């Protein structure tokens, strides 16, 4: 017994100071779950984390390495630890690092926001430097042998069932005595890491993604096929949309300028009246009259189509984007064909850029080049004509 204690490393000899770092990564191997109704097999990724000082290990199954699953695994990790370390050391996967530079890596904005919520900081390992995350590399190997290998011959029908089995094995792993330490991971964690962790915030982090976009001439930004308004004075400016399950927030230079309830439908508009210009105020060069005048320069049918699009919207400015998209088609198809396509669009009551583009792509506009076309009989040697039957 004394020999074992004499070989036990002192705490000052451990590579990572207490409570300072947790190392995170995905294991290379997967484990399957089976849909009990369809029999479809879905491979699950294994998220693994290890505390730097105590080797205290956490693991859970995730459907993918996507940003949403990556963030959810971190939230569950911090709950498991009942606190957060000073740093999270991660690999250069896309969900974590947007620019894997050796000296100045760029973090995914959602990942950085999550870290800020928990009062921790992200340290990305240098590309092709496995020693930067050797702790989790070893933890992944242990998890693959201790967890995946032992569960490989079992069948699981849900992620919850699989994660319950993983939790049991993780608890066993953390309670097992580590050779050369004379203590278990759980014991070392309670003594070294846990007292140094930052307390958890009152609420867990709610996943949100960010999207950078430019405020359109109709003072709306597109999020998942729906359009949300922002103050019209910022037309043409770059803004950032923060999207979670319930809200869409729009920021300009770090300041929130709009907040909307998340709309369940696509192809609609959510507009706040205060974001709109006054009925007679001109902004930029685009007003309903200016948009229709731009259509008149293409042709009378284009102007009439623009008028129909603007009239069909609850607010005239909401039709600007459609009109500008149609104007852009003149570069590819020319003014004559575009005006003919708008003439057909009016006839079939089309109101979108996609409809006009489809008319042009399929050549359906050519019928309208000559208004008298449909009054002229088609002459061909194989067509007998009505006189044949007299």
C-alpha positions in Angstrom: 0.0 0.0 0.0 2.8 2.4 0.9 4.4 1.6 -2.5 1.3 2.6 -4.3 1.0 5.9 -2.3 4.7 6.7 -3.0 4.0 6.5 -6.7 0.9 8.6 -6.5 1.6 11.9 -8.4 1.3 15.0 -6.3 -1.4 17.4 -7.3 1.1 20.0 -8.4 2.5 17.5 -10.9 -0.8 17.2 -12.8 -0.7 18.8 -16.2 -3.7 21.1 -15.8 -4.5 23.2 -12.7 -7.6 22.3 -10.8 -10.9 23.4 -12.5 -9.1 25.2 -15.3 -9.9 23.2 -18.4 -12.3 20.7 -19.9 -11.4 19.0 -23.2 -14.1 18.1 -25.6 -14.3 16.2 -28.9 -16.4 13.6 -30.8 -15.3 10.0 -31.0 -14.6 8.6 -34.4 -16.7 5.5 -34.0 -20.5 5.6 -33.9 -23.3 3.5 -32.4 -26.7 2.9 -34.0 -30.3 3.4 -32.8 -33.1 1.7 -34.6 -36.5 3.2 -35.4 -39.0 0.7 -33.9 -41.6 1.5 -36.5 -39.7 1.6 -39.7 -36.5 -0.3 -38.8 -34.4 2.6 -40.1 -30.9 2.7 -38.6 -29.4 6.0 -37.5 -25.8 6.2 -36.5 -25.1 8.3 -33.4 -21.9 10.3 -32.7 -20.4 10.0 -29.2 -19.5 13.4 -27.6 -16.7 13.0 -25.0 -15.4 15.4 -22.4 -12.6 15.1 -19.8 -11.6 17.4 -17.0 -7.9 18.4 -17.2 -6.9 17.7 -13.6 -9.1 14.8 -12.6 -9.8 13.1 -15.9 -13.4 13.1 -14.8 -15.3 12.0 -18.0 -18.6 12.8 -19.6 -20.1 11.2 -22.7 -23.4 11.3 -24.6 -24.8 10.2 -27.9 -25.7 13.0 -30.5 -27.4 12.6 -33.8 -24.7 14.6 -35.6 -21.8 17.0 -35.3 -24.0 19.9 -36.2 -23.9 23.2 -34.3 -27.2 22.5 -32.5 -26.0 19.1 -31.3 -22.6 20.5 -30.3 -24.1 23.3 -28.2 -26.7 20.9 -26.6 -23.9 18.5 -25.6 -22.0 21.4 -23.9 -25.1 22.5 -22.0 -25.6 18.9 -20.8 -21.9 18.7 -19.9 -22.0 21.8 -17.7 -25.1 20.5 -16.0 -23.3 17.2 -15.4 -20.3 19.0 -13.8 -22.6 21.4 -11.8 -20.3 24.2 -12.9 -18.0 25.5 -15.6 -14.2 25.5 -15.9 -12.2 28.5 -16.9 -11.5 27.1 -20.4 -13.1 24.7 -22.9 -10.5 23.2 -25.2 -12.0 22.0 -28.5 -10.9 20.6 -31.9 -11.3 22.6 -35.1 -14.6 21.2 -36.2 -16.9 23.4 -38.2 -19.5 23.8 -35.4 -16.8 25.3 -33.1 -14.3 27.2 -35.3 -15.3 29.2 -38.4 -11.6 30.1 -39.2 -9.1 27.4 -38.1 -6.1 29.8 -38.1 -3.1 28.5 -36.1 -2.6 31.8 -34.2 -6.0 33.6 -34.3 -8.8 31.1 -34.9 -12.3 32.5 -35.5 -15.0 31.0 -33.3 -18.5 30.3 -34.3 -20.6 33.1 -33.0 -23.2 30.9 -31.3 -20.5 28.9 -29.7 -18.8 32.1 -28.3 -22.2 33.3 -27.1 -22.8 30.0 -25.3 -19.4 30.3 -23.6 -20.1 33.9 -22.5 -23.4 32.8 -21.0 -21.6 30.2 -18.8 -18.6 32.5 -18.0 -16.0 30.3 -19.7 -13.7 30.8 -22.7 -13.0 28.7 -25.7 -9.5 27.5 -26.6 -9.3 26.0 -30.1 -6.5 23.4 -30.5 -4.0 24.3 -33.2 -4.5 22.5 -36.5 -2.6 19.2 -36.7 -1.4 19.5 -33.1 -3.0 16.5 -31.3 -0.9 17.2 -28.2 -3.0 20.4 -27.6 -5.9 18.1 -26.8 -4.1 14.9 -25.7 -6.3 14.7 -22.6 -9.5 14.2 -24.6 -7.8 12.0 -27.2 -7.0 9.6 -24.4 -10.6 10.0 -23.0 -12.0 9.2 -26.5 -10.0 6.0 -26.7 -11.1 5.0 -23.2 -14.8 5.8 -24.1 -14.6 3.8 -27.3 -13.3 0.8 -25.3 -15.3 1.2 -22.2 -18.6 2.4 -23.7 -19.0 1.7 -27.4 -17.4 -1.7 -27.4 -19.6 -2.8 -24.5 -22.8 -1.5 -26.2 -22.1 -2.6 -29.7 -24.1 -5.8 -29.5 -27.1 -4.2 -27.9 -30.1 -2.7 -29.8 -31.4 0.7 -28.8 -34.7 2.2 -30.1 -34.3 5.8 -28.9 -31.5 8.3 -28.1 -32.9 8.6 -24.5 -32.5 4.8 -24.1 -29.0 4.8 -25.5 -27.9 7.8 -23.3 -29.3 6.1 -20.2 -27.0 3.1 -20.9 -24.1 5.4 -21.6 -24.6 7.3 -18.3 -24.5 4.0 -16.4 -21.1 3.1 -18.0 -19.8 6.6 -17.5 -20.6 6.5 -13.8 -18.8 3.1 -13.6 -15.8 4.6 -15.4 -15.6 7.6 -13.1 -15.9 5.4 -10.0 -13.2 3.0 -11.1 -9.8 3.4 -9.4 -7.2 4.8 -11.8 -3.9 2.9 -11.9 -1.0 5.0 -10.4 -3.3 7.6 -8.8 -4.8 5.6 -6.0 -8.1 7.4 -6.5 -11.0 7.4 -8.9 -11.9 10.1 -11.3 -14.9 11.0 -9.3 -12.9 11.3 -6.1 -10.2 13.5 -7.8 -13.0 15.6 -9.4 -14.6 16.2 -6.0 -11.3 17.2 -4.4 -9.6 19.1 -7.3 -11.9 20.4 -10.0 -15.4 20.8 -8.5 -14.4 23.5 -5.8 -12.8 25.6 -8.6 -15.7 25.5 -11.1 -17.8 28.7 -11.8 -21.4 28.3 -10.6 -24.0 27.7 -13.3 -26.2 30.6 -14.4 -29.8 30.7 -13.3 -31.0 29.5 -16.7 -29.3 27.1 -19.2 -28.3 28.5 -22.5 -31.0 28.5 -25.1 -29.6 27.6 -28.6 -29.7 30.4 -31.1 -28.0 30.8 -34.5 -26.8 33.9 -36.2 -27.3 35.1 -39.7 -25.6 38.1 -41.3 -27.7 39.9 -44.0 -28.2 43.3 -45.6 -31.5 45.2 -44.9 -33.4 45.1 -48.2 -35.1 48.1 -49.9 -38.4 46.9 -48.3 -36.6 47.2 -44.8 -37.0 43.5 -44.2 -34.6 40.6 -43.7 -35.3 37.0 -44.6 -35.1 34.2 -42.0 -36.1 30.7 -43.0 -38.4 31.9 -45.8 -40.2 34.6 -43.7 -39.5 38.3 -43.7 -39.0 40.4 -40.6 -38.8 44.2 -40.5 -36.2 46.6 -39.1 -36.1 50.4 -39.1 -36.2 51.7 -42.6 -33.4 54.2 -42.0 -30.9 51.3 -42.0 -31.8 50.1 -45.6 -28.7 48.8 -47.2 -26.8 48.3 -43.9 -25.4 45.0 -42.8 -27.3 43.6 -39.8 -27.1 40.4 -37.7 -30.2 38.3 -37.0 -30.2 36.1 -33.9 -32.7 33.2 -34.3 -33.9 30.9 -31.6 -37.0 28.8 -31.2 -39.3 31.7 -30.2 -37.8 35.0 -31.3 -35.9 36.7 -34.1 -33.8 39.6 -32.9 -32.0 42.0 -35.3 -28.8 43.7 -34.4 -26.9 46.6 -36.0 -23.3 47.2 -34.8 -24.0 45.3 -31.6 -27.2 47.1 -30.8 -30.6 45.4 -30.9 -32.8 47.3 -33.3 -35.8 44.9 -33.6 -37.3 41.9 -31.9 -40.1 39.7 -33.4 -41.9 36.6 -32.3 -40.8 33.7 -34.5 -43.4 33.2 -37.3 -44.5 29.6 -37.9 -45.3 30.2 -41.6 -43.0 30.8 -44.6 -43.4 33.4 -47.4 -45.1 35.9 -45.1 -44.1 39.3 -43.6 -43.9 40.4 -40.0 -43.8 44.2 -39.9 -43.7 46.6 -37.0 -45.4 49.9 -37.9 -42.7 52.0 -36.3 -40.2 50.5 -38.8 -42.1 51.8 -41.8 -41.4 55.2 -43.4 -44.3 57.7 -43.5 -46.7 57.4 -46.4 -45.1 60.3 -48.4 -41.5 60.0 -47.2 -38.9 59.0 -49.9 -36.0 56.9 -48.8 -33.1 56.1 -51.1 -34.4 56.1 -54.6 -37.2 53.5 -54.2 -40.8 54.5 -53.7 -43.9 52.8 -55.2 -43.9 55.5 -58.0 -40.1 55.0 -58.6 -40.5 51.2 -58.8 -43.4 51.4 -61.3 -41.4 54.0 -63.3 -38.5 51.6 -63.5 -41.0 49.0 -64.9 -42.3 51.4 -67.5 -38.8 51.7 -68.9 -38.9 48.0 -69.6 -42.5 48.1 -71.0 -46.1 48.7 -70.2 -46.8 45.1 -69.1 -43.8 45.2 -66.7 -45.2 48.4 -65.1 -48.7 46.9 -64.8 -47.2 43.8 -63.3 -45.3 45.9 -60.7 -48.5 47.7 -59.9 -50.3 44.4 -59.3 -47.5 43.1 -57.1 -47.5 46.3 -54.9 -51.3 46.3 -54.7 -51.2 42.7 -53.5 -49.0 43.4 -50.5 -50.3 44.7 -47.1 -47.7 47.5 -47.3 -46.4 48.7 -50.7 -42.8 48.5 -49.7 -43.1 44.7 -49.3 -43.5 44.3 -53.0 -40.2 46.2 -53.8 -38.1 43.1 -53.4 -40.2 41.2 -56.0 -40.1 44.1 -58.4 -36.3 44.5 -58.1 -35.8 40.8 -58.6 -37.8 41.0 -61.8 -35.8 44.0 -63.0 -32.6 41.9 -62.5 -33.9 39.4 -65.1 -33.5 42.0 -67.9 -29.8 41.3 -68.0 -30.3 37.7 -68.9 -33.4 37.9 -71.1 -33.7 41.4 -72.5 -36.5 44.0 -72.1 -38.7 42.7 -74.8 -38.9 39.1 -73.5 -39.3 40.4 -69.9 -42.2 42.6 -70.8 -43.8 39.7 -72.6 -43.3 37.5 -69.6 -44.9 40.1 -67.4 -47.9 40.2 -69.8 -48.3 36.5 -69.4 -47.8 36.8 -65.6 -50.7 39.3 -65.4 -52.9 36.9 -67.4 -52.2 34.0 -65.0 -52.2 36.2 -61.9 -48.6 35.4 -61.0 -47.0 37.6 -58.3 -43.5 36.3 -57.8 -40.0 36.4 -59.3 -40.0 32.6 -59.6 -43.1 32.7 -61.8 -41.7 35.2 -64.2 -38.4 33.4 -64.3 -40.1 30.1 -65.1 -42.1 31.7 -67.9 -38.8 33.0 -69.4 -36.9 29.7 -68.9 -39.7 27.7 -70.6 -40.2 30.2 -73.5 -43.8 30.8 -72.6 -43.3 34.6 -73.1 -42.8 34.2 -76.8 -46.6 33.8 -77.4 -47.0 37.4 -76.3 -44.5 39.1 -78.7 -47.3 39.7 -81.2 -50.7 40.5 -79.9 -52.3 39.3 -83.1 -50.5 35.9 -82.9 -53.5 33.9 -81.6 -55.7 35.4 -84.4 -53.4 34.1 -87.1 -53.9 30.5 -88.3 -50.8 28.3 -88.1 -49.9 27.3 -91.7 -48.2 23.9 -92.2 -48.4 21.2 -94.9 -49.8 18.7 -92.5 -52.6 20.9 -91.3 -55.7 20.6 -93.6 -57.8 23.5 -92.4 -61.5 23.9 -92.0 -62.1 24.1 -95.8 -61.0 20.4 -96.1 -64.2 19.3 -94.5 -66.6 21.2 -96.9 
